[in-house]
Amino acid sequence: MQRNVRRLKEAQPILKTIHEDLVSVIQSSFSDWLKIREFSNNLDSAPVNYKARTKGGIIHDHIEKHTRKEFAGKSNIQVDEFNGVFGMVVDESLFIRFKKMDSTYSVRSLYTKQHKRYMNQGQINGFPSDPTFLFAGYIPDKTWSVIKGIYVACWLGDTLEWVDEFGRYSAEQAILDFDQNEKKAVSEIEKRIKLKNKRRPGKTGNDGI
């Protein structure tokens, strides 16, 4: 059974109440990564060449730390690990997990059955049954030195239903022009298209990162 997939106009009023805190959580976690990289570069031995999955894993672990601290004690928010996946439930309406994104707002994970169900907005044991599944993520530059953008995205299978850059930029079922600053929407905002998630089953990645 498919869950309730809330439209952008339904989700935005809820997201607006946590935008500032979510941005702070992700930015603080990325800053933690930069401190770790700086420390490793100052070791007596040669600098460590961290792989992308390692960088993403470090940032994700720090996101979990900052999220638990930032949203602790808020009655409308549940922060926990759900069947092995860290996430947060907001107003019993939105389920948010954290991921590094690429320029098409897609996420990289091993394509486990659980991840497929999440992408398809399906029912998963250990997860609440109603909230819309979302990803809150960041796009780093090529050197992992700067965050180019922080977004919340809603996927339904291979279709990007909508994306919201914390109230500044958003698009719903639009043609997204990734050649123009990777995040501008063209005028045909009513046209539904499918954006193919380029990730295929592979040896790298982690369902919890």
N, C-alpha and C positions, 0 to 999 in steps of 0.2 A: 504493500500500500504506500502510495506517495504521500508525503507530508504537505502541509500548507506552504506554498511558495509565495511569500509576500512581495508585492511590487515595490519599486523604489519609493513611490510616494507614501507607502505604508511604513516602510522601514526607516526613512529619513528622520521623522520626528523622534523615534527611539534612539537612533544613532547619534542624533544631535546632542543628546544628554550625556554622551560618553566620548564624543569626538576628542575633546581636549585631553582627557585622561588617556585614551588609547594612543594618541600621538606621543604623549609624554612617555608612555611605557615603551613604545617601539624606538623612539629616539634615544632614550636612556640606555636601552639594551644595545643599540648600535654603538653608542659611545663607550659602553663597557668593552665591546669587541675591539674598538680602536685602542683602548688602553692596554688590553691584552696583547695586541699586535705590537704596540710600541715597546712593551716590556720584553717580548720575545726577540725583538730586533736588537735589543741592548744586551742580550746574553753574550757570554764570551765566545760561544761557538757561532757558527753561521746562522743567519736569520732563518726562521721556520717558514717554509713555503706551504701554508695551509691550503688544503683543497677546499673547493666551494662547499661540499657537503659538511666539512668540518666547521667552516665559518658559519654556515646556516645553523648548524647544531648548537654552536656556542651562543649565537644570538637568540635562538629559540629558548634555550635554558634560562637565559637572562630575562627574556620576555616573561617566562613563567614566574620567575622570582618577582619581577616588578608588578606583574598583573595581580598576583596574590596580595602584595602589599598595598597596591593602589586601590583595589576594590574590596578590601576586607571590611566586613561589617555592613555593607550596603544591602539593604533588605530586598531590593529588586534584582540583585545580581548574584548568580551562583558561579563560583570559580572552583573547578575541580578537574579531576582526571576521569574521563568517561571511557570505560572499556579500553584503557591504555592510551587514550588521546586527550591531551590537555586542551581545555576550552572554557568558555564562559557562556552562561545563559542570561540574557537580558530581558526582563519583563515577561518571562516565559514565552517570548515571541521570536527571539533571534538567538541562534547558537553560533558563536564565533570561535573559530580556531585560527591559529597564527601561522603564516607561511611566508617564505621568500617568494616573490613573484617575478615573472619575466615581463617583457614589454607588451604582451597580450593579456596580462593580468591572470594568466594561468599559473598553476603551482606544480611543483615537481615532487612526486612521491612514487614509491613503489606502488604499482597498481594492484594492491591487495583487494580482496572482496569487500572489505570494510570501506576502503577508500572509494571504490566504485559506487557503493551504495551512498556514500556521502555526496559524491559528485552528482548522483542521480536523485538526490533529495529523497532517498528511501528510508525505510525504518531499519534501525540498528540496535541490537541488544545493548542495553546499558546507557543508551542515549534517550533524552526526552522525546516524546513522540510528535509533538506539535511544532516546535520552533523551526523556522527556516534556517537551513544550513548556510553559513557564510564563511568567507575567508577574510581576515584582516592581514594585510601584508605590506611589504615594502619592496621597492625596486632599487637596488644599489647600483652605483656606477661600475665600470669594468674593473676598477682597482679595489672595490669594496672600501672606499674611503669616504664616500658621501651617499646619503640617501637621496635618490632622484624624485621619489614620491611615496606617499603612504595612502593605501586604498582599502576599501571594503568592497568585495566582489561577490556576486551571487551567480553560481553556475548551476545549470540543469543539464547534466550529461556533458556534451560537447558544446553546448550553447551558453554563451555569456549573457545571462538575463539582464544584469545591470552592474554598473560600477560607480562608486561614489568616492571622491577624493575629499572626504570630510567637509562636504558642503561647498567646496570651491569649484569642483568639476564633477559632472555626473553624466551618465548616458544610460539609456534603457533601450534594449533591442535595437541598437543603432549600428550603422556602419562605422567602425572605428578606424580612423586614418592614422596608422602607426608610423607613417613616414613624416608626419608633421608633429614634431615634439613628442611622438609616441603616445599622445593622450588627447588628441582633439577629435571631436565627433563632427561628421558632416551633417548637412541639413536634413537628410532623410531619416528623422528620428523615429518614424513610425514603422520603418521597414525592418522585418525580423530576418536576421541572418544567423548563420552558425559559424562560430569561431572554433576551429578544431584545436583541441588540446594536443600539442605536438608530442607530449610525453608518451612514451611507450614503455612496456615492462622492461626494466633494465637492472643493472647491478648496483646502481647508486641510488641514494635517497633514503628516506625513512618516513614511514607513515605518520610519525609524531613530530616531524620537523616542519 
